[in-house]
């Protein structure tokens, strides 16, 4: 994962800012995270008859791990940054931590049995295509067949979102990374996964999220079928093809 994005989080100060500023209470990121938490907990309760093992790849400060506390029989966090995992433990994330190299062969998931859930948050958008492939290849190792469990990946820059349209209208150019639903689907397909559910969590940009009227409109829109196509932040739930 030899990208500037990855290298940033080798610094303890950057890690602390990520945990306590980006995800400060009542921030744009924390509000989306709360919605994702509710969705993930319902997903696990609905899809698993027995508590799964969690493999959280690019675990960062363990936000996805904390989301599933009490619903998994054990959790494993994998990251290139020892500083991130140290912060994860400090803020109460309960898992076994595994530092993985930035590049090279696909990391091996811990053999912890099935069923399993692989989570992958805030990674795909900000890394090169080969890093995305390496990450999903890890998930394929952790979930070798359809009965093994589920993969949940986040795209926090959907190219079909209202943010994209707004940026094009105002400047004709985009200044942020984007991935389309089609690109994510093709990535998962290459590694033997098929998307079984897609869910959007905000159609607002961060600059609009502080406006109460915009937030109320967003909450209403998210209840309508098909609006996930236009969401900025999207989760894809996938299973290995049979």
N, C-alpha and C positions, 0 to 999 in steps of 0.2 A: 504494500500500500504506500508506495513512494510518491505521495502527493503532498503539496504544501498544507492542505487541509489536515492530513494525518499528522504531519510534523508539528503543527500548532499545539496539539494536545500532549506533546511530550513535556510541556511547560506547566508547572504546578499552578502558576498564577492564572494562566488561560483556563485551566481545568476548573479552578475555583470560580472564575467569572462565569463560565458556562453553567455551572450548577446553581449559583446564587444570584446571578443577574439575568441571564437568558431565561432561566426558569424561576424567576422571582414570583412570589404569590401574586395572583391576579394579572400576570403578564400574558401576552398573546400566546407564547409557547406553553405556559402552564395550563391555560384554559383548554387548548387543544389536547394536551396530555391528559387532562381529566376526562375528556370525552373518550379518548382512546382507551384509558384504563377501564371505563365502564364497559366498552365494547369487548375488550379482550377477556375480561372476567366472565362475561355472559357467554362468549364464544367457547371458552374452556369448559364451563359448566354444561354447555349444550352438546359439545362434540366429543367429550371424553367420558367414558363410563368409569374409568379409574384415573387417578391423578397421574398426569404425564411428567416426564423429565423435561426441563427447559434447557435449551442451548441458546444463549443470547450472544449472537455474533456481532462484534463491534459494540460491546456492551456499554462502553462509556462509563457513566457514573451509576449504572445499574437501575435506570428508571424502569425499563421493561421488566426487570427482575423483581423490583419492589411491587410492580403492578400485580404480579401473580403470586405474591407471598400467600401461603396458606392453601393454594390450589394446585401446587406441583409437589411431587415427592422429593425432588432435589433439583437444584439449579446450577448451571455452569455458565460462567461468563468468560468470553474470549475477547481480547483486545490487544492492539499493538502497544498501548500506552500503560505502563505500570502506574503512572500518576493518576490516570483515570480510574483504574481499578482500586487504587488506594483510597481515592475519594469515595468510590462506591461503597467500600467497606465502612468508611468513616461515617457516611450518612445513613447507614443501616441496611444496606442491601445484603441479603443473606444468600451466598452462593460460594461455589468453589471457583477460584479465579485462575485463568490460564493465559499467560502472555504469549502471543503468536508473533512470528516475524512479519515485517512489513511486506516482504515479497518472497518468492520461491514457491515450493510445492504447496498445494492446497492443504491447510491445516487439518489434522485429524480430530474429529470430535471424540470426546470421552465416551467409552463404551459403558453406558448406564442403563441400557434396556429400553423397552418400548411400552406404551406409546410415548411419543415425544412431541414437543412443539419447539420449532426453531423460530426465534424472533430476530428481526434485523431492522433497527430504527436509525434514521438520519445518517445513512451510509451511502446508498446507491446514488443519490443526486450529486454528491460532491467529490466523487472519485472517477478515475479513468475507467474506460470500458473493460479493460483487462482485470481491474480490481473487482468490478461488479461480477464478472464471470467467476472469479476466484471465490467470492463470497457465496454465490449461489451453488457453486460446485461443493463448497463445504456443506451447505444445506442438503444437497443430494446425498452426500456421504452419511449425514446424520439421519436422513429419511430415505432409506433405500427402496421402499415400496409404498404403495398407496396405504396399506394398513399400518404403516409406521407412525403416522401422525400428520401434523400440519406445519406449514411454513407461513409466517406472517411478515410481510415486508412493507416498509413505509416509503412513499414518494412524497416529499414535502415541497415539490415544485412541479405540479402537474402542468404540462404544456398546453392542455386544453382549458385551463382555468380562466376565470374572469381576470385574474392578475395579468395573465398573458395578453388578453385583449386590451386591457387598460393601458399596459405599457406600450403596445404597438400603436394605440390611438394617440398617445401623448408624444411619443418620440420616434416611432418607427423602428426602434431598436430595443432589444432586451438587454438588461445588465445583470441578469441572474441566471443560474443554471436551471434547466428544465428537462423533464423526462415525460414522454407521452404515455398514455395507457398502452398504446401499441408497442412501444419500446420495452416497457416493463413486461408485457405479455410475451414478447419474443424472447427476452432474456430468460424468463422462467421456462418457456417451452424448450429452449436449447438444452436445458438441463433436466428435462423430463417432468416438469411440473405443469399443471393446468390450474388456472385461477377458478376458484369455486365461489368466491364472494369478493365484492369490492365495496368499500365504504368511504365516503368523504366526511371530513371533520371540520372544515371551514372553507367558505368561499370568499372570505375577506382577506385583504392584504393586512399586514401589521399596522399600516398607517390608518386604516379604516376601523380597526378592531376596537379602538377606544371610544368610538361613537355609539351611543346606546341605541339609536334608531337603526343603525346598520347591523348591530349585533342582534337585535330583535328580528330583523328581516332575514338574517342568515339562519337563525334558529328555526324560523318557520320554513324556510326553503329546504333545510336539511331533512325535513320530514317528508318531503315530496319524492316520489320515485324518479330515478334518473338524474337527480341533481348532482350525484357524485361525479358525473362527467365533467362538471364545471368547478369542482372543489380544488382549492390550492393544495390541500393536504389530504392524502389518500392512503388507505391501507388495503393491501391485496392479500387475501387468504388463499393459499394454494395447497394442492395435494399432488403427490406423484401420480403420473398417469398409470392406469392399469394395463 
